[in-house]
Amino acid sequence: MQKQTIGNATLFCGDALEILPTIETGFDALITDPPYSSGGLHKGSRSMSPAQKYVNTTRYLDFSGDNRDQRSWIMWSTLWLSMAARLVKPGGYVMTFTDWRQLPSTTDAIQAAGIHWRGIVPWDKTLSSRAPHTGYFRHQCEYVVWGSIGILPKSQHGGPWPGLISQRVNPALKLHMTGKPLELMDKLVNPLGPKPRVLDPFMGSASTALPVLRRGGKFTGIEMTQEYFDIACERIEEDLKLIQTGSAD
């Protein structure tokens, strides 16, 4: 296990199931984008690399943990969600991304983990999303399944927030194969208020970290793939320099 502290960010490189039990409680939110183990209906297609399943390009590094079968994926998701949920304060938020194939399983897992499931926020990637053949409806949405740890108190700093977020993906800005736009993550962090403390067990290239740190918050992230961990560290370091000089977006 590798650990690095950069400003208000504490970053771990390793398996989330091994690292989560070592982290202290007290987070305002769990916000994460775990491997979907999607992109195929059969064992052969599910076991392909993420690059083969999702983007058909060698531009991005592959990542691990994305080829579990359906039953093991649900059990694994219930396990990490249960472990992570114990670290979030009562009344804190839980938000996890999923796609259309894994949406039913994700809503099952979040409830099995003892989290109060409260809804789904579709992320509309707009018509810029990859087009299927002409007989299909576009798969232009992914989904944020969200809930809370127990009762969700009334917000003291705004809301309610939009239940649908439209944000196109700019491939030129992506540092991870499944990286989410910063504008999208910024909107998901809005309900947390100033200086939130956020946990992300699958941080990828740290897209969740930047809007948290820009609010003066604290971020704890875990990433299994060493190359993406290094990218996340470098990205946070560069953004903190911009924050210090007042140049961050």
C-alpha positions as CSV (number, residue, x, y, z in Angstrom):
1,M,0.0,0.0,0.0
2,Q,1.3,3.4,-0.9
3,K,0.1,6.6,0.8
4,Q,0.7,10.2,-0.2
5,T,-0.6,13.5,1.3
6,I,-0.9,16.5,-0.9
7,G,-2.4,19.5,0.8
8,N,-5.8,18.5,2.1
9,A,-5.8,15.3,0.0
10,T,-4.8,11.9,1.3
11,L,-4.3,9.4,-1.4
12,F,-3.8,5.6,-1.3
13,C,-2.6,3.2,-4.0
14,G,-4.0,-0.2,-3.4
15,D,-7.1,-2.4,-3.1
16,A,-10.1,-0.5,-1.6
17,L,-11.2,-3.5,0.4
18,E,-7.9,-3.6,2.2
19,I,-7.5,0.1,2.7
20,L,-11.1,1.1,3.8
21,P,-10.8,-0.6,7.2
22,T,-7.8,1.6,8.0
23,I,-9.5,4.9,7.3
24,E,-11.0,7.0,10.1
25,T,-14.7,7.9,10.1
26,G,-16.3,11.3,9.7
27,F,-16.9,11.9,6.0
28,D,-19.7,14.2,4.8
29,A,-20.0,12.1,1.6
30,L,-19.0,9.1,-0.4
31,I,-18.8,10.0,-4.1
32,T,-17.3,7.5,-6.4
33,D,-17.2,5.9,-9.9
34,P,-16.4,2.2,-9.4
35,P,-15.7,-0.3,-12.2
36,Y,-19.0,-1.3,-13.8
37,S,-18.0,-4.7,-15.0
38,S,-20.4,-3.9,-17.9
39,G,-19.9,-3.7,-21.6
40,G,-20.9,-7.3,-22.4
41,L,-23.7,-9.8,-22.0
42,H,-21.6,-13.0,-22.0
43,K,-18.5,-14.2,-20.1
44,G,-16.3,-13.8,-23.1
45,S,-17.2,-10.1,-23.7
46,R,-17.2,-9.2,-20.0
47,S,-13.6,-10.6,-19.6
48,M,-12.2,-8.4,-22.3
49,S,-10.1,-5.4,-21.3
50,P,-11.9,-2.1,-20.6
51,A,-10.3,-0.6,-23.7
52,Q,-11.8,-3.3,-25.9
53,K,-15.2,-3.1,-24.3
54,Y,-15.8,0.6,-24.0
55,V,-13.6,2.8,-26.2
56,N,-11.8,0.5,-28.8
57,T,-8.6,2.6,-28.5
58,T,-5.2,2.4,-26.9
59,R,-5.2,6.1,-26.0
60,Y,-6.0,5.4,-22.3
61,L,-4.4,3.0,-19.8
62,D,-6.5,0.0,-18.9
63,F,-7.7,-0.4,-15.3
64,S,-8.4,-3.4,-13.1
65,G,-11.5,-4.8,-11.5
66,D,-13.8,-4.5,-14.5
67,N,-14.5,-8.1,-15.5
68,R,-16.4,-9.7,-12.7
69,D,-19.5,-11.7,-13.5
70,Q,-22.9,-10.4,-12.4
71,R,-23.3,-12.2,-9.2
72,S,-19.7,-11.6,-7.9
73,W,-20.0,-7.9,-9.0
74,I,-23.2,-7.4,-6.8
75,M,-21.5,-9.2,-3.8
76,W,-18.3,-7.1,-4.3
77,S,-20.3,-3.9,-4.6
78,T,-22.3,-4.7,-1.5
79,L,-19.1,-5.3,0.4
80,W,-17.2,-2.1,-0.5
81,L,-20.4,0.0,-0.1
82,S,-20.9,-1.5,3.4
83,M,-17.3,-0.7,4.4
84,A,-17.4,2.8,2.9
85,A,-20.8,3.7,4.3
86,R,-19.6,3.1,7.9
87,L,-17.1,5.9,7.3
88,V,-19.8,8.5,6.4
89,K,-21.5,10.7,9.1
90,P,-25.2,10.2,9.9
91,G,-27.1,12.4,7.4
92,G,-24.2,12.2,4.9
93,Y,-24.5,11.6,1.2
94,V,-23.7,8.5,-0.9
95,M,-23.3,8.9,-4.7
96,T,-22.1,6.2,-7.0
97,F,-22.0,6.1,-10.8
98,T,-23.4,3.2,-12.9
99,D,-24.6,2.5,-16.4
100,W,-27.9,1.2,-17.8
101,R,-26.8,-2.5,-17.6
102,Q,-25.8,-2.3,-13.9
103,L,-28.4,0.2,-12.7
104,P,-30.7,-2.5,-11.2
105,S,-27.8,-4.2,-9.5
106,T,-26.4,-0.9,-8.2
107,T,-29.7,0.0,-6.6
108,D,-29.9,-3.4,-5.0
109,A,-26.3,-3.2,-3.7
110,I,-26.7,0.3,-2.2
111,Q,-29.8,-0.9,-0.2
112,A,-28.1,-4.2,0.8
113,A,-25.2,-2.1,2.3
114,G,-27.6,-0.4,4.6
115,I,-27.8,2.9,2.8
116,H,-31.1,4.8,2.4
117,W,-31.6,4.9,-1.4
118,R,-33.2,8.2,-2.3
119,G,-33.0,8.4,-6.1
120,I,-31.2,8.4,-9.4
121,V,-29.7,11.4,-11.1
122,P,-29.3,10.8,-14.9
123,W,-26.1,12.2,-16.4
124,D,-27.0,13.2,-20.0
125,K,-23.8,13.2,-22.0
126,T,-25.7,14.9,-24.8
127,L,-25.7,14.0,-28.5
128,S,-21.9,14.1,-28.4
129,S,-22.0,10.6,-26.9
130,R,-20.8,7.7,-29.0
131,A,-23.5,6.8,-31.6
132,P,-24.8,3.2,-31.9
133,H,-26.1,1.9,-35.2
134,T,-29.3,3.5,-36.6
135,G,-31.7,1.1,-35.1
136,Y,-30.8,2.0,-31.6
137,F,-31.8,4.7,-29.1
138,R,-28.6,6.4,-28.0
139,H,-27.0,5.2,-24.8
140,Q,-26.2,8.8,-23.9
141,C,-26.9,8.6,-20.2
142,E,-25.0,7.2,-17.2
143,Y,-26.6,7.4,-13.7
144,V,-25.7,8.5,-10.2
145,V,-27.5,6.3,-7.7
146,W,-27.7,8.4,-4.5
147,G,-28.8,8.1,-0.9
148,S,-28.0,9.0,2.6
149,I,-26.8,7.5,5.9
150,G,-30.1,7.6,7.7
151,I,-32.2,10.7,7.8
152,L,-31.2,13.4,5.4
153,P,-31.5,16.8,7.1
154,K,-32.7,20.0,5.3
155,S,-29.9,21.8,3.6
156,Q,-28.7,25.1,5.1
157,H,-27.1,26.3,1.9
158,G,-29.5,25.9,-1.0
159,G,-31.3,23.2,-2.9
160,P,-33.1,21.4,-4.1
161,W,-30.6,20.6,-6.9
162,P,-31.4,19.5,-10.4
163,G,-32.3,15.8,-10.8
164,L,-30.8,15.7,-14.3
165,I,-27.4,16.9,-15.3
166,S,-26.5,17.6,-18.9
167,Q,-22.7,17.8,-19.5
168,R,-20.9,16.7,-22.6
169,V,-17.6,14.8,-22.4
170,N,-14.6,16.6,-23.9
171,P,-12.2,13.7,-24.9
172,A,-9.2,16.1,-25.0
173,L,-9.6,16.8,-21.3
174,K,-10.0,13.2,-20.2
175,L,-7.0,11.6,-18.3
176,H,-8.8,8.3,-17.6
177,M,-10.7,6.0,-19.9
178,T,-14.0,6.5,-17.9
179,G,-13.1,9.9,-16.5
180,K,-16.0,12.2,-15.6
181,P,-16.0,16.0,-16.5
182,L,-15.0,18.3,-13.7
183,E,-18.2,20.4,-14.4
184,L,-20.3,17.3,-13.7
185,M,-18.4,16.5,-10.4
186,D,-18.7,20.1,-9.3
187,K,-22.5,19.9,-9.6
188,L,-22.6,16.7,-7.6
189,V,-20.5,18.3,-4.8
190,N,-22.9,21.3,-4.5
191,P,-25.2,19.8,-1.9
192,L,-22.3,19.3,0.5
193,G,-21.7,23.0,1.3
194,P,-18.4,24.6,2.2
195,K,-15.3,22.6,3.2
196,P,-16.7,19.1,2.8
197,R,-14.8,16.0,3.7
198,V,-15.3,13.4,0.8
199,L,-14.3,9.8,0.3
200,D,-13.7,8.2,-3.1
201,P,-12.6,4.6,-3.0
202,F,-12.1,4.5,-6.8
203,M,-10.7,7.9,-7.6
204,G,-9.2,7.2,-11.0
205,S,-7.6,10.5,-12.2
206,A,-9.1,12.5,-9.2
207,S,-12.0,14.2,-10.9
208,T,-13.9,14.1,-7.6
209,A,-11.0,15.6,-5.7
210,L,-10.6,18.9,-7.5
211,P,-14.1,20.4,-6.8
212,V,-13.8,19.3,-3.2
213,L,-10.4,20.8,-2.7
214,R,-11.4,24.0,-4.5
215,R,-14.1,24.4,-1.8
216,G,-11.5,24.2,0.9
217,G,-12.6,20.7,1.7
218,K,-10.6,17.5,2.5
219,F,-10.4,14.5,0.1
220,T,-9.5,10.9,0.7
221,G,-9.0,8.8,-2.4
222,I,-8.1,5.2,-3.2
223,E,-6.8,4.0,-6.6
224,M,-5.6,0.5,-7.4
225,T,-3.8,1.2,-10.7
226,Q,-0.3,2.7,-10.1
227,E,-0.3,4.7,-13.3
228,Y,-3.6,6.3,-12.6
229,F,-2.6,7.0,-9.0
230,D,0.5,8.8,-10.3
231,I,-1.8,10.8,-12.7
232,A,-4.1,11.7,-9.8
233,C,-1.2,12.9,-7.6
234,E,0.2,15.1,-10.4
235,R,-3.2,16.5,-11.2
236,I,-4.0,17.5,-7.6
237,E,-0.5,19.0,-7.2
238,E,-1.0,21.1,-10.3
239,D,-4.5,22.2,-9.3
240,L,-3.4,23.2,-5.8
241,K,-0.8,25.5,-7.3
242,L,-3.6,27.1,-9.3
243,I,-5.7,27.5,-6.2
244,Q,-2.8,29.1,-4.3
245,T,-2.3,31.6,-7.1
246,G,-6.0,32.2,-7.6
247,S,-6.0,30.8,-11.1
248,A,-8.2,27.7,-10.6
249,D,-11.5,27.7,-12.6
